[in-house]
Amino acid sequence: MQATASAPALRKLNAPSTIPAFSVVALYDGFFANVRIMEALEWLKYSLCPDLRVCPVTWSFDTLERHDVRSTSVRAAAAADLLIVSAPDESTMPDHIMKWFTAVPQQQRASRPVVVALHEEGSEFSSAQGRLCSRLREVAGSWQTEFMSNADFDQRLDRDFATRLLSSKSHSPIHRSKPFGGEFQSAPRYWGING
């Protein structure tokens, strides 16, 4: 026999949250870069919850080669509070990713996401002077936004920082409760009739 949720329980699950949403767009290049992203997102949830609801979406560099995915991700990044990029520090950014960085500020936003470079630790490129950090620092400068490397991210991004960031983006005294300004929603977590 299949158990079904009652109508009030369904309404409760779909009710809008009153907790402010902190939106994160994460890009990664490769397996270990994805692991760093997942660890960073877990750390963010641990650090910011229950005061803020962390709403992340992630894309690999490979999926951003598709035009439809790239245009969706550009809109999401333009509306996000935080952009995390994780890639091997010694590699150069692919052309389609550089075009992606150029397209984000063209979305005409009053404020840009804070840019975070998650690079490999324990290698000769583990300082903030490697290729990834240098390139993302240039991107943040051209976007006129803040840049963080691994150490900055771990030490500075706490509830107070995130709340101040949301306050500076909010046009009203009440923080927004929808991620990405309600314009972008990630795909449902479950698909199909049993989801």
Order of alpha helices (4+ residues) and beta strands (2+ residues): alpha-beta-alpha-beta-alpha-beta-alpha-beta-alpha-beta-alpha-alpha
